[in-house]
């Protein structure tokens, strides 16, 4: 399954898309689009994959994603349970490179904004006071008329361009190699791993998806993602383990097996490699 090209159409009186989403769970699969995307998670939690970056999102998370960067926000399993009353809510803005006119962002006044947009091609997680400020502005935009929405979006971009309170997500290697022939082989592998990371996944299984030998696949995967296949898989599992620990419903041993590891010592070792602390230390600090 390769990422789906999502086509987004602004309303007739608008030059960009602004929408408030409310679903039992986020329905959009692994996808990409030529527009920039600013997404504020208002309510819900789960795993988020931006290019080759794996992390977990929760209420209040804010990200800016550049054009054609494949991504998915996949809610926790509890959201898919029968009779679940959970909701996944977000405010999402999509805008094209030239939505303010061709050449607008190369004006000298927009130099910092252009730098921000270039950085967003790897995906940016906005943090600190800037996140709170932008969340307030995005919520306000829903109540504004189209002309005022336009000026408010420009204000948001200018504000973001003046802060360094963000973290880069996808690796430069992924962005550099995505969008060419490598995507045809990498996409089904990433999609399969996202769906089955808590199960046994063999190197032979994923190599077959890419129509490659295991040895060739290992070189290919590291070339595209700057991570080994096993390191990437373990990061998926550790991220999910963090979510399970935060829920405080399971002991460490139960978390180990529910997140796809088959023995406790390896789980502890991989968790510490990724998180720089043991599962028990993580639980004492965050739960």
C-alpha positions as CSV (number, residue, x, y, z in Angstrom):
1,X,0.0,0.0,0.0
2,X,1.6,3.2,-1.1
3,X,0.6,6.6,0.3
4,X,-2.6,8.0,-1.1
5,X,-2.5,11.3,-2.9
6,X,-5.0,13.5,-1.1
7,X,-6.8,16.1,-3.2
8,X,-7.9,19.1,-1.2
9,X,-10.2,21.8,-2.6
10,X,-10.7,25.2,-0.9
11,X,-14.1,26.8,-0.7
12,X,-14.9,29.1,-3.6
13,X,-14.3,32.3,-1.6
14,X,-11.0,31.0,0.0
15,X,-7.5,30.5,-1.3
16,X,-6.6,27.8,1.3
17,X,-8.4,25.1,3.3
18,X,-9.4,25.5,6.9
19,X,-11.4,22.8,8.5
20,X,-12.4,21.5,11.9
21,X,-12.4,17.7,12.0
22,X,-14.3,15.5,14.5
23,X,-14.4,11.8,14.0
24,X,-14.5,8.6,16.2
25,X,-10.9,8.2,15.0
26,X,-8.8,10.0,12.3
27,X,-9.8,8.3,9.0
28,X,-7.1,9.4,6.6
29,X,-4.5,6.6,5.9
30,X,-0.9,7.0,5.0
31,X,-1.0,9.8,2.5
32,X,0.6,12.9,1.0
33,X,-0.4,16.1,-0.8
34,X,1.3,19.0,-2.6
35,X,0.0,21.5,0.0
36,X,1.6,22.5,3.2
37,X,-0.3,21.3,6.3
38,X,-0.6,22.9,9.7
39,X,-2.5,20.5,12.0
40,X,-3.5,21.1,15.7
41,X,-4.6,18.0,17.5
42,X,-7.3,19.2,19.9
43,X,-8.4,15.9,21.2
44,X,-7.1,12.3,20.8
45,X,-3.9,10.3,21.0
46,X,-2.0,7.7,19.0
47,X,1.1,7.1,16.9
48,X,2.2,9.6,14.3
49,X,4.5,8.8,11.4
50,X,6.0,11.7,9.4
51,X,8.3,10.3,6.7
52,X,10.6,8.1,8.7
53,X,9.9,9.8,12.0
54,X,7.9,7.8,14.6
55,X,6.4,9.5,17.7
56,X,3.2,9.7,19.7
57,X,0.7,12.5,19.6
58,X,-1.8,13.7,22.2
59,X,-4.0,16.7,23.0
60,X,-2.4,20.0,21.9
61,X,0.2,18.7,19.5
62,X,1.0,21.0,16.6
63,X,2.9,20.2,13.4
64,X,3.7,21.9,10.2
65,X,4.3,19.5,7.3
66,X,5.8,20.4,3.9
67,X,4.5,19.4,0.5
68,X,4.5,15.7,-0.5
69,X,5.7,14.5,2.8
70,X,3.9,11.2,3.5
71,X,2.3,11.0,7.0
72,X,-0.4,9.4,9.0
73,X,-2.0,10.1,12.4
74,X,-3.2,6.7,13.7
75,X,-5.2,6.7,16.9
76,X,-4.7,4.3,19.8
77,X,-6.5,0.9,19.6
78,X,-9.1,2.1,22.1
79,X,-10.5,4.5,19.5
80,X,-11.4,1.6,17.2
81,X,-13.2,-0.5,19.8
82,X,-16.9,-1.2,19.3
83,X,-19.1,1.2,21.2
84,X,-16.1,3.5,21.9
85,X,-17.2,7.1,22.9
86,X,-13.8,8.6,22.2
87,X,-13.4,11.4,19.7
88,X,-10.6,12.5,17.5
89,X,-10.7,16.3,16.9
90,X,-8.3,18.6,15.0
91,X,-8.1,21.9,13.2
92,X,-6.3,21.5,9.9
93,X,-5.0,24.2,7.5
94,X,-3.8,23.3,4.0
95,X,-2.2,25.9,1.7
96,X,-0.4,25.8,-1.6
97,X,3.1,27.2,-2.2
98,X,1.6,30.0,-4.3
99,X,-1.7,30.6,-2.5
100,X,-0.7,34.3,-2.0
101,X,0.5,34.6,-5.5
102,X,3.6,33.3,-7.4
103,X,6.8,34.7,-6.0
104,X,5.2,36.0,-2.8
105,X,7.4,34.0,-0.5
106,X,10.6,35.1,-2.3
107,X,9.9,38.8,-1.4
108,X,12.7,40.1,1.0
109,X,10.1,40.6,3.7
110,X,9.3,36.9,3.6
111,X,12.8,35.6,3.9
112,X,12.3,34.1,7.3
113,X,8.9,32.6,6.3
114,X,10.5,31.0,3.3
115,X,13.2,29.5,5.5
116,X,10.5,28.1,7.8
117,X,8.6,26.6,4.8
118,X,11.8,25.0,3.5
119,X,12.5,23.4,7.0
120,X,8.9,22.1,7.0
121,X,9.7,19.8,4.2
122,X,11.1,17.5,6.9
123,X,8.1,18.2,9.1
124,X,8.2,20.4,12.2
125,X,6.7,19.8,15.7
126,X,6.0,23.2,17.2
127,X,6.6,23.5,21.0
128,X,6.6,25.9,23.9
129,X,4.7,29.2,24.1
130,X,4.6,29.4,20.3
131,X,2.5,26.2,20.2
132,X,-0.1,27.8,22.6
133,X,-0.1,31.1,20.7
134,X,-0.7,29.3,17.3
135,X,-3.4,27.0,18.8
136,X,-5.2,30.1,20.0
137,X,-5.0,31.8,16.6
138,X,-6.2,28.7,14.7
139,X,-9.2,28.3,17.0
140,X,-10.0,32.0,16.4
141,X,-9.7,31.5,12.6
142,X,-12.8,29.3,12.6
143,X,-14.9,32.3,13.7
144,X,-13.4,34.8,11.2
145,X,-14.6,35.8,7.7
146,X,-12.5,34.7,4.7
147,X,-10.5,37.9,4.4
148,X,-9.6,37.9,8.1
149,X,-8.7,34.2,7.9
150,X,-6.2,35.0,5.2
151,X,-4.5,37.7,7.2
152,X,-4.5,35.5,10.3
153,X,-2.8,32.7,8.5
154,X,-0.1,35.1,7.3
155,X,0.3,36.3,10.9
156,X,0.7,32.6,12.0
157,X,3.5,32.0,9.5
158,X,5.3,35.2,10.4
159,X,5.0,34.2,14.1
160,X,6.4,30.7,13.4
161,X,9.2,32.1,11.3
162,X,10.4,34.2,14.3
163,X,10.7,31.3,16.7
164,X,13.1,28.4,17.0
165,X,10.8,26.4,19.3
166,X,10.3,23.5,17.0
167,X,11.8,20.1,16.4
168,X,12.6,18.7,12.9
169,X,10.9,15.3,12.3
170,X,11.8,13.3,9.2
171,X,15.4,12.7,8.4
172,X,17.1,14.6,5.5
173,X,17.9,11.3,3.9
174,X,14.2,10.3,3.8
175,X,13.2,13.6,2.2
176,X,16.0,13.5,-0.3
177,X,15.2,10.0,-1.5
178,X,11.4,10.0,-1.2
179,X,9.4,10.9,-4.3
180,X,11.5,8.9,-6.8
181,X,11.6,5.3,-7.8
182,X,12.6,4.3,-4.2
183,X,9.1,5.2,-3.0
184,X,7.6,2.4,-5.0
185,X,9.5,-0.1,-2.8
186,X,9.6,1.8,0.5
187,X,5.9,2.7,0.8
188,X,4.4,-0.8,1.0
189,X,7.1,-1.7,3.6
190,X,6.3,1.3,5.8
191,X,2.6,0.7,5.5
192,X,3.0,-3.0,6.5
193,X,5.2,-2.1,9.4
194,X,2.7,0.5,10.7
195,X,-0.1,-2.1,10.6
196,X,1.7,-5.1,12.0
197,X,4.5,-3.8,14.3
198,X,3.1,-5.5,17.4
199,X,3.3,-8.9,15.6
200,X,6.3,-11.0,14.5
201,X,7.8,-9.3,11.3
202,X,10.7,-11.0,9.6
203,X,13.3,-9.5,7.4
204,X,12.3,-11.9,4.7
205,X,8.6,-10.7,4.9
206,X,9.4,-7.1,4.3
207,X,12.2,-7.8,1.7
208,X,9.6,-9.8,-0.3
209,X,7.2,-6.7,-0.2
210,X,10.0,-4.7,-1.7
211,X,10.8,-7.4,-4.2
212,X,14.4,-7.6,-3.0
213,X,16.7,-10.1,-1.4
214,X,17.1,-9.6,2.4
215,X,20.7,-8.4,1.9
216,X,19.8,-5.8,-0.8
217,X,16.7,-4.7,1.2
218,X,18.8,-4.0,4.3
219,X,21.1,-1.7,2.3
220,X,18.2,-0.1,0.5
221,X,16.2,0.6,3.8
222,X,19.2,2.2,5.5
223,X,20.0,4.3,2.5
224,X,16.4,5.7,2.4
225,X,15.8,6.1,6.2
226,X,19.2,6.4,7.7
227,X,18.1,3.6,10.1
228,X,18.4,-0.1,9.9
229,X,15.1,-2.1,9.5
230,X,15.3,-3.5,13.0
231,X,16.1,-0.1,14.6
232,X,13.1,1.4,12.8
233,X,10.8,-1.5,13.9
234,X,12.0,-1.2,17.5
235,X,11.3,2.5,17.5
236,X,7.8,1.8,16.4
237,X,7.4,-0.7,19.3
238,X,9.1,1.5,21.9
239,X,6.8,4.4,21.0
240,X,3.8,2.3,21.5
241,X,5.2,1.0,24.7
242,X,5.5,4.6,26.0
243,X,1.8,5.1,25.3
244,X,0.9,1.9,27.1
245,X,3.1,2.9,30.1
246,X,1.5,6.3,30.2
247,X,-2.0,4.8,30.3
248,X,-0.9,3.1,33.5
249,X,-3.1,0.0,32.9
250,X,-0.4,-2.5,32.5
251,X,2.8,-3.6,34.3
252,X,6.1,-3.4,32.5
253,X,6.1,-7.1,31.5
254,X,2.6,-6.8,29.9
255,X,3.7,-3.7,28.0
256,X,6.7,-5.6,26.7
257,X,4.6,-8.3,25.0
258,X,1.8,-6.0,24.0
259,X,4.2,-3.7,22.1
260,X,5.7,-6.6,20.0
261,X,8.8,-7.6,22.0
262,X,9.2,-11.3,22.7
263,X,11.4,-11.1,25.8
264,X,11.8,-8.6,28.7
265,X,15.6,-8.2,28.5
266,X,15.5,-7.2,24.9
267,X,12.6,-4.8,25.6
268,X,14.5,-3.1,28.4
269,X,17.6,-2.8,26.2
270,X,15.8,-1.4,23.2
271,X,13.7,1.0,25.3
272,X,16.8,2.4,26.9
273,X,18.5,2.8,23.6
274,X,15.6,4.8,22.2
275,X,14.4,6.7,25.3
276,X,17.7,7.0,27.2
277,X,16.0,5.5,30.3
278,X,14.6,2.2,31.3
279,X,10.8,1.5,31.2
280,X,10.7,1.7,35.0
281,X,12.5,5.0,35.0
282,X,10.1,6.3,32.3
283,X,7.1,5.2,34.4
284,X,8.4,6.9,37.5
285,X,9.0,10.1,35.7
286,X,5.9,10.4,33.5
287,X,3.1,8.4,35.2
